[in-house]
Amino acid sequence: MSAETTGDRDDSLSDAVRSVARLLRQASAESLARWDLTPSQFRALRVLLRHGDMRPSELSEHLRIAPRSTTEVLDGLEAKGLVERRPDPHDRRATLVVPTERGTDVAADIRSASGSEAERVFDPLSPTDRAQLARILRKLVD
């Protein structure tokens, strides 16, 4: 097998992975549109729900985005009533970001809807193909 043939196959695989990732992002964006949330806002809300209340700087680190971008994301979430900023009880100078009850409920609703959207992307696959794909993707991630 020539290097050119192998390269073509690798490019084809890369293209296929990117195409599936694009389909998943589109499905996610469509799902989030119902709640008027951006993917960045939902990621931030998920991090807060998974890791608990935290300072905006900690959230920036989790999200791997600049503090200014985190502020914009939090402003949007706060305006929608999904998070609130509170004084840190251990340091009066610091602020904690806390998901609200509404934020918790909305995140649960989004997770349900997003799961359904993602399922549609994988509908053409048989259960065996899905299991194999999941195994292969986990191997790549690990």
PyMOL commands that place a pseudoatom at each C-alpha (Angstrom):
pseudoatom trace, name=CA, resn=MET, resi=1, chain=A, elem=C, hetatm=0, pos=[0.000, 0.000, 0.000]
pseudoatom trace, name=CA, resn=SER, resi=2, chain=A, elem=C, hetatm=0, pos=[1.461, 3.363, -0.969]
pseudoatom trace, name=CA, resn=ALA, resi=3, chain=A, elem=C, hetatm=0, pos=[1.885, 6.293, 1.410]
pseudoatom trace, name=CA, resn=GLU, resi=4, chain=A, elem=C, hetatm=0, pos=[-0.430, 8.275, -0.836]
pseudoatom trace, name=CA, resn=THR, resi=5, chain=A, elem=C, hetatm=0, pos=[-3.218, 5.712, -0.405]
pseudoatom trace, name=CA, resn=THR, resi=6, chain=A, elem=C, hetatm=0, pos=[-2.676, 5.660, 3.360]
pseudoatom trace, name=CA, resn=GLY, resi=7, chain=A, elem=C, hetatm=0, pos=[-2.698, 9.466, 3.420]
pseudoatom trace, name=CA, resn=ASP, resi=8, chain=A, elem=C, hetatm=0, pos=[-5.950, 9.552, 1.458]
pseudoatom trace, name=CA, resn=ARG, resi=9, chain=A, elem=C, hetatm=0, pos=[-7.507, 7.115, 3.901]
pseudoatom trace, name=CA, resn=ASP, resi=10, chain=A, elem=C, hetatm=0, pos=[-6.299, 9.173, 6.898]
pseudoatom trace, name=CA, resn=ASP, resi=11, chain=A, elem=C, hetatm=0, pos=[-7.679, 12.355, 5.344]
pseudoatom trace, name=CA, resn=SER, resi=12, chain=A, elem=C, hetatm=0, pos=[-10.965, 10.620, 4.689]
pseudoatom trace, name=CA, resn=LEU, resi=13, chain=A, elem=C, hetatm=0, pos=[-11.149, 9.424, 8.304]
pseudoatom trace, name=CA, resn=SER, resi=14, chain=A, elem=C, hetatm=0, pos=[-10.277, 12.894, 9.609]
pseudoatom trace, name=CA, resn=ASP, resi=15, chain=A, elem=C, hetatm=0, pos=[-12.900, 14.437, 7.355]
pseudoatom trace, name=CA, resn=ALA, resi=16, chain=A, elem=C, hetatm=0, pos=[-15.508, 11.939, 8.540]
pseudoatom trace, name=CA, resn=VAL, resi=17, chain=A, elem=C, hetatm=0, pos=[-14.724, 12.628, 12.206]
pseudoatom trace, name=CA, resn=ARG, resi=18, chain=A, elem=C, hetatm=0, pos=[-14.926, 16.388, 11.621]
pseudoatom trace, name=CA, resn=SER, resi=19, chain=A, elem=C, hetatm=0, pos=[-18.231, 15.974, 9.785]
pseudoatom trace, name=CA, resn=VAL, resi=20, chain=A, elem=C, hetatm=0, pos=[-19.759, 13.965, 12.621]
pseudoatom trace, name=CA, resn=ALA, resi=21, chain=A, elem=C, hetatm=0, pos=[-18.457, 16.505, 15.158]
pseudoatom trace, name=CA, resn=ARG, resi=22, chain=A, elem=C, hetatm=0, pos=[-20.073, 19.269, 13.091]
pseudoatom trace, name=CA, resn=LEU, resi=23, chain=A, elem=C, hetatm=0, pos=[-23.390, 17.370, 13.036]
pseudoatom trace, name=CA, resn=LEU, resi=24, chain=A, elem=C, hetatm=0, pos=[-23.244, 16.971, 16.819]
pseudoatom trace, name=CA, resn=ARG, resi=25, chain=A, elem=C, hetatm=0, pos=[-22.459, 20.687, 17.310]
pseudoatom trace, name=CA, resn=GLN, resi=26, chain=A, elem=C, hetatm=0, pos=[-25.359, 21.639, 15.047]
pseudoatom trace, name=CA, resn=ALA, resi=27, chain=A, elem=C, hetatm=0, pos=[-27.716, 19.329, 16.930]
pseudoatom trace, name=CA, resn=SER, resi=28, chain=A, elem=C, hetatm=0, pos=[-26.516, 20.808, 20.215]
pseudoatom trace, name=CA, resn=ALA, resi=29, chain=A, elem=C, hetatm=0, pos=[-26.924, 24.400, 19.004]
pseudoatom trace, name=CA, resn=GLU, resi=30, chain=A, elem=C, hetatm=0, pos=[-30.445, 23.643, 17.754]
pseudoatom trace, name=CA, resn=SER, resi=31, chain=A, elem=C, hetatm=0, pos=[-31.321, 22.067, 21.070]
pseudoatom trace, name=CA, resn=LEU, resi=32, chain=A, elem=C, hetatm=0, pos=[-29.896, 24.999, 23.073]
pseudoatom trace, name=CA, resn=ALA, resi=33, chain=A, elem=C, hetatm=0, pos=[-31.752, 27.541, 20.938]
pseudoatom trace, name=CA, resn=ARG, resi=34, chain=A, elem=C, hetatm=0, pos=[-34.998, 26.505, 22.642]
pseudoatom trace, name=CA, resn=TRP, resi=35, chain=A, elem=C, hetatm=0, pos=[-33.586, 27.876, 25.884]
pseudoatom trace, name=CA, resn=ASP, resi=36, chain=A, elem=C, hetatm=0, pos=[-31.855, 30.869, 24.267]
pseudoatom trace, name=CA, resn=LEU, resi=37, chain=A, elem=C, hetatm=0, pos=[-28.460, 29.594, 25.431]
pseudoatom trace, name=CA, resn=THR, resi=38, chain=A, elem=C, hetatm=0, pos=[-25.141, 29.465, 23.665]
pseudoatom trace, name=CA, resn=PRO, resi=39, chain=A, elem=C, hetatm=0, pos=[-22.939, 26.367, 23.825]
pseudoatom trace, name=CA, resn=SER, resi=40, chain=A, elem=C, hetatm=0, pos=[-20.476, 28.349, 25.981]
pseudoatom trace, name=CA, resn=GLN, resi=41, chain=A, elem=C, hetatm=0, pos=[-23.193, 29.262, 28.452]
pseudoatom trace, name=CA, resn=PHE, resi=42, chain=A, elem=C, hetatm=0, pos=[-24.357, 25.676, 28.716]
pseudoatom trace, name=CA, resn=ARG, resi=43, chain=A, elem=C, hetatm=0, pos=[-20.784, 24.426, 29.191]
pseudoatom trace, name=CA, resn=ALA, resi=44, chain=A, elem=C, hetatm=0, pos=[-20.310, 26.910, 32.040]
pseudoatom trace, name=CA, resn=LEU, resi=45, chain=A, elem=C, hetatm=0, pos=[-23.571, 25.859, 33.671]
pseudoatom trace, name=CA, resn=ARG, resi=46, chain=A, elem=C, hetatm=0, pos=[-22.594, 22.178, 33.378]
pseudoatom trace, name=CA, resn=VAL, resi=47, chain=A, elem=C, hetatm=0, pos=[-19.207, 22.843, 34.986]
pseudoatom trace, name=CA, resn=LEU, resi=48, chain=A, elem=C, hetatm=0, pos=[-20.854, 24.655, 37.893]
pseudoatom trace, name=CA, resn=LEU, resi=49, chain=A, elem=C, hetatm=0, pos=[-23.362, 21.864, 38.389]
pseudoatom trace, name=CA, resn=ARG, resi=50, chain=A, elem=C, hetatm=0, pos=[-20.659, 19.195, 38.213]
pseudoatom trace, name=CA, resn=HIS, resi=51, chain=A, elem=C, hetatm=0, pos=[-18.010, 20.913, 40.369]
pseudoatom trace, name=CA, resn=GLY, resi=52, chain=A, elem=C, hetatm=0, pos=[-20.084, 23.169, 42.607]
pseudoatom trace, name=CA, resn=ASP, resi=53, chain=A, elem=C, hetatm=0, pos=[-19.943, 26.862, 43.365]
pseudoatom trace, name=CA, resn=MET, resi=54, chain=A, elem=C, hetatm=0, pos=[-16.707, 28.530, 42.312]
pseudoatom trace, name=CA, resn=ARG, resi=55, chain=A, elem=C, hetatm=0, pos=[-15.010, 31.811, 41.655]
pseudoatom trace, name=CA, resn=PRO, resi=56, chain=A, elem=C, hetatm=0, pos=[-15.154, 33.139, 38.101]
pseudoatom trace, name=CA, resn=SER, resi=57, chain=A, elem=C, hetatm=0, pos=[-11.369, 32.653, 37.766]
pseudoatom trace, name=CA, resn=GLU, resi=58, chain=A, elem=C, hetatm=0, pos=[-11.755, 28.952, 38.595]
pseudoatom trace, name=CA, resn=LEU, resi=59, chain=A, elem=C, hetatm=0, pos=[-14.528, 28.658, 36.040]
pseudoatom trace, name=CA, resn=SER, resi=60, chain=A, elem=C, hetatm=0, pos=[-12.238, 30.270, 33.436]
pseudoatom trace, name=CA, resn=GLU, resi=61, chain=A, elem=C, hetatm=0, pos=[-9.677, 27.557, 34.124]
pseudoatom trace, name=CA, resn=HIS, resi=62, chain=A, elem=C, hetatm=0, pos=[-12.241, 24.773, 33.808]
pseudoatom trace, name=CA, resn=LEU, resi=63, chain=A, elem=C, hetatm=0, pos=[-13.568, 26.212, 30.553]
pseudoatom trace, name=CA, resn=ARG, resi=64, chain=A, elem=C, hetatm=0, pos=[-10.085, 27.107, 29.275]
pseudoatom trace, name=CA, resn=ILE, resi=65, chain=A, elem=C, hetatm=0, pos=[-11.218, 30.577, 28.247]
pseudoatom trace, name=CA, resn=ALA, resi=66, chain=A, elem=C, hetatm=0, pos=[-10.071, 34.096, 29.119]
pseudoatom trace, name=CA, resn=PRO, resi=67, chain=A, elem=C, hetatm=0, pos=[-11.520, 35.725, 32.244]
pseudoatom trace, name=CA, resn=ARG, resi=68, chain=A, elem=C, hetatm=0, pos=[-13.155, 38.431, 30.100]
pseudoatom trace, name=CA, resn=SER, resi=69, chain=A, elem=C, hetatm=0, pos=[-14.982, 35.752, 28.098]
pseudoatom trace, name=CA, resn=THR, resi=70, chain=A, elem=C, hetatm=0, pos=[-16.055, 34.063, 31.323]
pseudoatom trace, name=CA, resn=THR, resi=71, chain=A, elem=C, hetatm=0, pos=[-17.514, 37.346, 32.541]
pseudoatom trace, name=CA, resn=GLU, resi=72, chain=A, elem=C, hetatm=0, pos=[-19.570, 37.654, 29.354]
pseudoatom trace, name=CA, resn=VAL, resi=73, chain=A, elem=C, hetatm=0, pos=[-20.808, 34.061, 29.682]
pseudoatom trace, name=CA, resn=LEU, resi=74, chain=A, elem=C, hetatm=0, pos=[-21.744, 34.603, 33.326]
pseudoatom trace, name=CA, resn=ASP, resi=75, chain=A, elem=C, hetatm=0, pos=[-23.481, 37.896, 32.573]
pseudoatom trace, name=CA, resn=GLY, resi=76, chain=A, elem=C, hetatm=0, pos=[-25.688, 36.069, 30.065]
pseudoatom trace, name=CA, resn=LEU, resi=77, chain=A, elem=C, hetatm=0, pos=[-26.450, 33.220, 32.479]
pseudoatom trace, name=CA, resn=GLU, resi=78, chain=A, elem=C, hetatm=0, pos=[-27.203, 35.649, 35.287]
pseudoatom trace, name=CA, resn=ALA, resi=79, chain=A, elem=C, hetatm=0, pos=[-29.525, 37.716, 33.064]
pseudoatom trace, name=CA, resn=LYS, resi=80, chain=A, elem=C, hetatm=0, pos=[-31.476, 34.522, 32.330]
pseudoatom trace, name=CA, resn=GLY, resi=81, chain=A, elem=C, hetatm=0, pos=[-31.709, 33.690, 36.041]
pseudoatom trace, name=CA, resn=LEU, resi=82, chain=A, elem=C, hetatm=0, pos=[-29.627, 30.514, 35.711]
pseudoatom trace, name=CA, resn=VAL, resi=83, chain=A, elem=C, hetatm=0, pos=[-26.753, 31.544, 38.007]
pseudoatom trace, name=CA, resn=GLU, resi=84, chain=A, elem=C, hetatm=0, pos=[-26.153, 34.177, 40.609]
pseudoatom trace, name=CA, resn=ARG, resi=85, chain=A, elem=C, hetatm=0, pos=[-23.074, 35.787, 42.042]
pseudoatom trace, name=CA, resn=ARG, resi=86, chain=A, elem=C, hetatm=0, pos=[-22.694, 35.704, 45.819]
pseudoatom trace, name=CA, resn=PRO, resi=87, chain=A, elem=C, hetatm=0, pos=[-19.995, 36.871, 48.208]
pseudoatom trace, name=CA, resn=ASP, resi=88, chain=A, elem=C, hetatm=0, pos=[-17.525, 34.143, 49.127]
pseudoatom trace, name=CA, resn=PRO, resi=89, chain=A, elem=C, hetatm=0, pos=[-18.146, 33.413, 52.827]
pseudoatom trace, name=CA, resn=HIS, resi=90, chain=A, elem=C, hetatm=0, pos=[-14.422, 32.697, 53.297]
pseudoatom trace, name=CA, resn=ASP, resi=91, chain=A, elem=C, hetatm=0, pos=[-13.134, 35.831, 51.541]
pseudoatom trace, name=CA, resn=ARG, resi=92, chain=A, elem=C, hetatm=0, pos=[-15.272, 38.979, 51.468]
pseudoatom trace, name=CA, resn=ARG, resi=93, chain=A, elem=C, hetatm=0, pos=[-13.306, 40.327, 48.509]
pseudoatom trace, name=CA, resn=ALA, resi=94, chain=A, elem=C, hetatm=0, pos=[-14.166, 37.328, 46.314]
pseudoatom trace, name=CA, resn=THR, resi=95, chain=A, elem=C, hetatm=0, pos=[-17.341, 36.317, 44.528]
pseudoatom trace, name=CA, resn=LEU, resi=96, chain=A, elem=C, hetatm=0, pos=[-18.727, 32.838, 43.967]
pseudoatom trace, name=CA, resn=VAL, resi=97, chain=A, elem=C, hetatm=0, pos=[-20.909, 31.819, 41.039]
pseudoatom trace, name=CA, resn=VAL, resi=98, chain=A, elem=C, hetatm=0, pos=[-23.808, 29.620, 42.100]
pseudoatom trace, name=CA, resn=PRO, resi=99, chain=A, elem=C, hetatm=0, pos=[-26.344, 27.842, 39.865]
pseudoatom trace, name=CA, resn=THR, resi=100, chain=A, elem=C, hetatm=0, pos=[-29.931, 28.732, 40.708]
pseudoatom trace, name=CA, resn=GLU, resi=101, chain=A, elem=C, hetatm=0, pos=[-32.730, 26.201, 41.055]
pseudoatom trace, name=CA, resn=ARG, resi=102, chain=A, elem=C, hetatm=0, pos=[-33.961, 27.339, 37.646]
pseudoatom trace, name=CA, resn=GLY, resi=103, chain=A, elem=C, hetatm=0, pos=[-30.445, 26.777, 36.245]
pseudoatom trace, name=CA, resn=THR, resi=104, chain=A, elem=C, hetatm=0, pos=[-30.433, 23.234, 37.611]
pseudoatom trace, name=CA, resn=ASP, resi=105, chain=A, elem=C, hetatm=0, pos=[-33.851, 22.527, 36.089]
pseudoatom trace, name=CA, resn=VAL, resi=106, chain=A, elem=C, hetatm=0, pos=[-32.966, 24.015, 32.706]
pseudoatom trace, name=CA, resn=ALA, resi=107, chain=A, elem=C, hetatm=0, pos=[-29.712, 22.026, 32.556]
pseudoatom trace, name=CA, resn=ALA, resi=108, chain=A, elem=C, hetatm=0, pos=[-31.612, 18.799, 33.238]
pseudoatom trace, name=CA, resn=ASP, resi=109, chain=A, elem=C, hetatm=0, pos=[-34.120, 19.634, 30.494]
pseudoatom trace, name=CA, resn=ILE, resi=110, chain=A, elem=C, hetatm=0, pos=[-31.318, 20.442, 28.058]
pseudoatom trace, name=CA, resn=ARG, resi=111, chain=A, elem=C, hetatm=0, pos=[-29.468, 17.212, 28.827]
pseudoatom trace, name=CA, resn=SER, resi=112, chain=A, elem=C, hetatm=0, pos=[-32.605, 15.228, 27.993]
pseudoatom trace, name=CA, resn=ALA, resi=113, chain=A, elem=C, hetatm=0, pos=[-33.197, 17.117, 24.756]
pseudoatom trace, name=CA, resn=SER, resi=114, chain=A, elem=C, hetatm=0, pos=[-29.516, 17.041, 23.745]
pseudoatom trace, name=CA, resn=GLY, resi=115, chain=A, elem=C, hetatm=0, pos=[-29.394, 13.299, 24.262]
pseudoatom trace, name=CA, resn=SER, resi=116, chain=A, elem=C, hetatm=0, pos=[-32.320, 12.937, 21.891]
pseudoatom trace, name=CA, resn=GLU, resi=117, chain=A, elem=C, hetatm=0, pos=[-30.664, 15.192, 19.316]
pseudoatom trace, name=CA, resn=ALA, resi=118, chain=A, elem=C, hetatm=0, pos=[-27.416, 13.208, 19.490]
pseudoatom trace, name=CA, resn=GLU, resi=119, chain=A, elem=C, hetatm=0, pos=[-29.326, 9.951, 19.198]
pseudoatom trace, name=CA, resn=ARG, resi=120, chain=A, elem=C, hetatm=0, pos=[-30.696, 11.137, 15.855]
pseudoatom trace, name=CA, resn=VAL, resi=121, chain=A, elem=C, hetatm=0, pos=[-27.161, 11.622, 14.553]
pseudoatom trace, name=CA, resn=PHE, resi=122, chain=A, elem=C, hetatm=0, pos=[-26.356, 8.000, 15.432]
pseudoatom trace, name=CA, resn=ASP, resi=123, chain=A, elem=C, hetatm=0, pos=[-29.728, 6.534, 14.341]
pseudoatom trace, name=CA, resn=PRO, resi=124, chain=A, elem=C, hetatm=0, pos=[-28.315, 5.022, 11.130]
pseudoatom trace, name=CA, resn=LEU, resi=125, chain=A, elem=C, hetatm=0, pos=[-25.969, 2.802, 13.178]
pseudoatom trace, name=CA, resn=SER, resi=126, chain=A, elem=C, hetatm=0, pos=[-26.925, -0.618, 14.456]
pseudoatom trace, name=CA, resn=PRO, resi=127, chain=A, elem=C, hetatm=0, pos=[-26.516, -1.297, 18.188]
pseudoatom trace, name=CA, resn=THR, resi=128, chain=A, elem=C, hetatm=0, pos=[-23.356, -3.281, 17.378]
pseudoatom trace, name=CA, resn=ASP, resi=129, chain=A, elem=C, hetatm=0, pos=[-21.913, -0.414, 15.307]
pseudoatom trace, name=CA, resn=ARG, resi=130, chain=A, elem=C, hetatm=0, pos=[-22.712, 2.047, 18.119]
pseudoatom trace, name=CA, resn=ALA, resi=131, chain=A, elem=C, hetatm=0, pos=[-20.967, -0.124, 20.687]
pseudoatom trace, name=CA, resn=GLN, resi=132, chain=A, elem=C, hetatm=0, pos=[-17.895, -0.469, 18.456]
pseudoatom trace, name=CA, resn=LEU, resi=133, chain=A, elem=C, hetatm=0, pos=[-17.796, 3.257, 17.742]
pseudoatom trace, name=CA, resn=ALA, resi=134, chain=A, elem=C, hetatm=0, pos=[-18.099, 4.062, 21.448]
pseudoatom trace, name=CA, resn=ARG, resi=135, chain=A, elem=C, hetatm=0, pos=[-15.274, 1.636, 22.253]
pseudoatom trace, name=CA, resn=ILE, resi=136, chain=A, elem=C, hetatm=0, pos=[-13.033, 3.123, 19.562]
pseudoatom trace, name=CA, resn=LEU, resi=137, chain=A, elem=C, hetatm=0, pos=[-13.737, 6.723, 20.595]
pseudoatom trace, name=CA, resn=ARG, resi=138, chain=A, elem=C, hetatm=0, pos=[-13.036, 5.937, 24.268]
pseudoatom trace, name=CA, resn=LYS, resi=139, chain=A, elem=C, hetatm=0, pos=[-9.746, 4.350, 23.205]
pseudoatom trace, name=CA, resn=LEU, resi=140, chain=A, elem=C, hetatm=0, pos=[-8.765, 7.512, 21.318]
pseudoatom trace, name=CA, resn=VAL, resi=141, chain=A, elem=C, hetatm=0, pos=[-9.721, 9.753, 24.234]
pseudoatom trace, name=CA, resn=ASP, resi=142, chain=A, elem=C, hetatm=0, pos=[-7.787, 7.634, 26.733]
for i in range(1, 142): cmd.bond("trace and resi %d" % i, "trace and resi %d" % (i + 1))
show_as sticks, trace
zoom trace
